[in-house]
């Protein structure tokens, strides 16, 4: 599993250097600098043998509509619903059915989700201070899948757009046994075919 995670990390740097088709140059530059752009999420998929690792990074505003620790019951409910949706990884990214993949794990990290304010209505820092050094909070999600027929892993469709309508684009990068590539996915075009560059 560590090898797959290393591949996924290296993939971001590699794809930026390759100028991935379907991703505009300014987006590649933003990704390289770790830009936080509302409405845009980044997703990488790394497949090795029967294991598939998918990582998603998105501004909190794109998923829950705010970037601070929840302050109201409504915000806490919104965060809880978002986490519940994200835990259903096989609904957020649907891998080609012929590959017979099943979700093994979903790890969700929201920078502010476990703060005292989100649980108790108080905050250990100054009131009004957001988590994240620049005042922006991100969600980072890691899905682990096991596939019975990984050789059939030829495509994926994103259900992420259905669960999070403020999400406008996903900059998707992948590396599989057949090759690597990338695409810009939208609610109108949520499917990526894994075709080597």
C-alpha positions in Angstrom: 0.0 0.0 0.0 2.9 2.4 0.7 4.1 1.9 -2.8 0.7 2.9 -4.3 0.7 6.0 -2.1 4.2 6.9 -3.3 3.0 6.4 -6.9 0.1 8.8 -6.2 2.3 11.4 -4.8 4.8 11.2 -7.6 1.9 11.3 -10.1 1.1 14.9 -9.3 4.6 16.1 -10.0 4.9 13.9 -13.1 1.5 15.0 -14.6 2.3 18.7 -14.0 5.6 18.2 -16.0 3.8 16.4 -18.8 1.2 19.2 -19.4 -1.8 16.7 -19.1 -4.2 16.9 -22.0 -7.5 18.4 -20.9 -6.0 20.4 -18.1 -5.3 24.0 -18.9 -1.7 25.2 -18.3 -2.8 27.7 -15.6 -4.6 24.9 -13.7 -1.4 22.8 -13.9 0.5 25.7 -12.4 -2.1 26.2 -9.7 -2.0 22.5 -8.8 1.8 22.5 -8.6 1.7 25.4 -6.2 -1.1 23.8 -4.2 -3.7 26.5 -5.1 -7.0 26.6 -3.3 -9.6 27.4 -5.9 -13.3 27.2 -5.0 -15.3 25.0 -7.3 -12.3 22.9 -8.3 -11.2 19.6 -6.7 -8.1 17.6 -7.5 -8.3 13.8 -7.7 -5.5 11.2 -8.4 -6.0 7.5 -9.0 -3.1 5.0 -8.7 -3.6 1.4 -9.5 -1.1 -1.4 -8.9 -2.2 -5.0 -9.1 -5.6 -5.4 -7.4 -5.2 -2.3 -5.3 -6.5 1.1 -6.3 -5.8 4.3 -4.3 -7.9 7.4 -5.0 -7.1 10.7 -3.3 -9.3 13.8 -3.5 -8.5 17.3 -2.3 -11.1 20.0 -2.4 -11.7 23.4 -0.8 -14.2 23.0 2.1 -16.4 25.7 0.5 -16.9 23.5 -2.6 -18.3 20.7 -0.5 -20.0 22.3 2.5 -20.3 26.0 1.6 -18.0 27.4 4.4 -14.3 27.1 5.4 -14.4 27.6 9.2 -15.2 25.2 12.0 -18.9 24.7 12.2 -20.5 27.4 14.4 -24.2 26.5 14.2 -26.3 23.4 14.4 -27.0 23.8 10.7 -23.3 23.9 9.8 -22.6 20.9 12.0 -25.4 19.0 10.2 -24.0 20.0 6.8 -20.5 18.8 7.8 -21.9 15.5 9.1 -23.8 14.9 5.9 -20.8 15.8 3.7 -18.6 13.3 5.7 -21.4 10.7 5.4 -21.5 11.2 1.6 -17.7 11.1 1.3 -17.5 7.8 3.3 -19.5 6.2 0.4 -16.4 6.2 -1.8 -17.9 3.7 -4.2 -20.7 6.3 -4.9 -18.2 9.2 -5.2 -16.1 7.5 -7.8 -17.6 4.5 -9.6 -14.8 2.3 -11.1 -15.6 0.3 -14.2 -18.0 -2.4 -13.1 -16.2 -5.2 -15.0 -13.1 -4.7 -12.7 -15.3 -5.8 -9.8 -13.8 -3.3 -7.3 -15.0 -2.9 -3.8 -14.3 -0.1 -1.3 -12.0 -1.3 1.5 -11.4 2.0 3.3 -12.3 5.7 3.2 -10.2 8.2 5.2 -11.6 11.7 5.5 -9.6 14.7 6.8 -11.3 18.0 7.2 -8.8 20.4 8.8 -11.4 21.8 11.2 -13.7 18.8 11.6 -12.2 17.6 14.9 -11.7 21.1 16.5 -13.3 21.9 19.8 -15.5 24.4 18.2 -17.1 21.8 15.9 -17.9 19.5 18.8 -18.5 21.9 21.7 -19.3 25.3 20.2 -16.0 26.8 21.6 -12.7 27.2 20.0 -9.2 26.7 21.5 -7.9 29.6 19.4 -9.1 33.2 19.0 -12.8 33.4 18.1 -13.2 33.8 14.3 -9.9 32.2 13.6 -10.1 29.6 10.8 -7.9 26.5 10.7 -5.4 26.5 7.9 -2.6 29.0 7.8 -4.1 31.0 5.0 -7.7 31.0 6.3 -8.7 28.3 3.8 -9.8 24.8 4.8 -9.6 21.8 2.6 -11.0 18.3 2.6 -8.6 15.5 1.9 -10.1 12.1 1.2 -8.3 8.8 0.5 -10.2 5.8 -0.8 -8.7 2.3 -1.0 -10.3 -0.2 -3.4 -9.6 -3.9 -4.1 -10.4 -5.2 -7.6 -10.9 -8.8 -8.6 -10.2 -8.0 -12.2 -7.9 -5.0 -12.3 -7.1 -5.6 -15.9 -10.7 -4.4 -16.7 -10.1 -1.1 -14.9 -10.6 1.0 -18.1 -12.8 3.9 -16.8 -14.3 5.7 -13.8 -17.3 8.0 -13.4 -17.6 10.6 -10.7 -20.7 10.7 -8.5 -18.9 13.5 -6.6 -20.8 16.1 -8.6 -24.2 14.7 -7.6 -23.4 14.9 -3.9 -21.7 18.3 -4.0 -23.4 20.6 -6.5 -21.0 23.6 -5.8 -18.2 21.5 -7.3 -17.7 22.7 -10.9 -14.6 20.8 -12.1 -12.3 18.0 -11.0 -8.8 17.9 -12.3 -8.2 14.1 -12.5 -4.9 12.4 -12.9 -4.3 8.6 -13.0 -1.6 6.0 -13.4 -2.6 2.4 -14.1 -0.8 -0.7 -15.5 -1.7 0.6 -19.0 -0.3 4.1 -18.5 -1.0 7.5 -17.1 -3.0 10.5 -18.1 -5.4 13.1 -16.9 -8.6 14.9 -17.7 -10.8 17.8 -16.6 -14.1 16.4 -15.4 -17.4 18.4 -15.1 -21.0 17.6 -14.1 -21.8 17.3 -17.8 -18.7 15.2 -18.5 -18.0 13.1 -15.4 -16.4 10.0 -17.0 -12.7 9.4 -17.6 -11.3 6.7 -19.8 -7.9 5.4 -18.8 -6.0 5.8 -22.1 -2.2 6.0 -22.1 -0.6 9.3 -23.2 
